[in-house]
């Protein structure tokens, strides 16, 4: 239950913040909007153009984002036209949404205080030097963008106004108490069903005629054949089959040669105090500067639930994994405390408790690792030596497996008979299976020859294969499969008979012909309790049936996972009380869902009242 709502809630949150994400991208790349070629535009929103260059730049940003998310899978789909088109459409629609919201904020005269604009510019990383605003940097930036101070402030104001509007809407998560109550009642509902199980147990009573057996065999010959069978001889070499040793002298030499590999990574231990308001953060910082105990203050005043219990301590962090927020604090000495850092509409004060600098590990600490590395290197050397020998012999004695085996001095292994349904474990690899069954160990006429194949797999595995014996695919004779066909036909007849019977019973019960209960000896003693999030496939059907106590029963027919026929009716309904945590999760989900609806309605309304024109640009 809890997991279900976590997933659903997360999905809604992601959808809701899409608009905010694209705004932050645009806000971080204001130069995309400046001095563009406005004649080459992709779309116009109420005569405001979206330039080709802007769309192209953001398209590249989004592609890079997808590359990080998809990892190695990105290369396989990045050239796909549908994938590229979807990214392009996403970027374009987010840009249109952004402009619609910007125009809306302007129309309703929604303006932030000028002090907010000033604070944003003064705190921007673009214009910082030694953690302070640098006026010369600011002026240089304006000159490079060919903007006046007024033009830049107006641009920032437009973006910030839109972001602030979205934040206000995001916080408008009011849900009526009755709505909450109704949804919780629906989700906490459980239904008791009583059911009668009809097993298909009359199979042996079915009579099957010879003509039925013959007809089924002729129609389904492809199901009744003996597949190709193989007996294969193979040579298999891999590094771990070689036994290797190393002595103390080798370990010492390896250690000296590779000492750079045995450095400990630098780690830093931090503590944090997280506070809601800037005013409170300034008060705490002032207290700390006067010598206040960081750990004690964190326990009393930090709103971060986990670290606050540990006096603010968030543990040791490797230098390459330190989050950006902590990097910004620029702490480099033990017990150093940061200034206030803004974090997700809240504030952080960070303390660097201790630094563990990187150091060289002693040989005694890494001797086991070195032993393993030396042994592995020796195994690989032995493997490559033997591999090269087999490669040479394979060219010298092409398709002469016995000669290769003899001169390489390796004893081959022979498999028992096998087919596609009984492949030996050693050949459970797509490349090997393809070589055996499809790629020509046999000749084109599927006749046995002296062909052999050398296959190199990843992770240093080499196979030399040859077929020792082969049996072709053959249709089985009817007498060998007769009993199988009889069983299949008996089951089919029994299934149809039971299906017909249960449909008739269902009809009688739903038409209030209750005499069928005694006639068929039906008691409906089997019961089951279902909730809306039960994994049972019948759940949605059961909860779609209207239920009123003391009213006429509604019977349904379905099959369970064992193919039994089930006739069931709802015998009772009750509500199970959710925990406080589950109730809060449901309410949170409803609120996020409500925000999404507000965003969608707002954007749709703005679209209807606006004129959006698209321009076809070549080579987009």
KANOR-V556382 format. One record per helix or strand of 3 or more residues. SS is the DSSP state (hx for helix, st for strand). FROM is the first residue (numbers start at 1). TO is the last residue. If there is no record, write none. Layout:
ss:SS from:FROM to:TO
ss:SS from:FROM to:TO
This chain:
ss:hx from:2 to:16
ss:hx from:18 to:28
ss:hx from:30 to:33
ss:st from:41 to:45
ss:st from:48 to:51
ss:hx from:52 to:77
ss:hx from:81 to:107
ss:hx from:114 to:123
ss:hx from:125 to:127
ss:hx from:135 to:145
ss:hx from:149 to:170
ss:hx from:177 to:187
ss:st from:189 to:198
ss:hx from:203 to:205
ss:hx from:210 to:219
ss:hx from:221 to:223
ss:st from:229 to:238
ss:hx from:239 to:241
ss:hx from:248 to:257
ss:hx from:259 to:262
ss:st from:267 to:275
ss:hx from:278 to:289
ss:hx from:294 to:301
ss:hx from:307 to:310
ss:st from:313 to:318
ss:hx from:319 to:321
ss:hx from:324 to:328
ss:st from:341 to:343
ss:st from:346 to:356
ss:hx from:363 to:396
ss:hx from:401 to:408
ss:hx from:425 to:427
ss:hx from:430 to:437
ss:st from:452 to:457
ss:st from:461 to:471
ss:hx from:478 to:510
ss:hx from:515 to:519
ss:st from:526 to:531
ss:hx from:539 to:543
ss:st from:555 to:559
ss:st from:565 to:575
ss:hx from:580 to:609
ss:st from:612 to:614
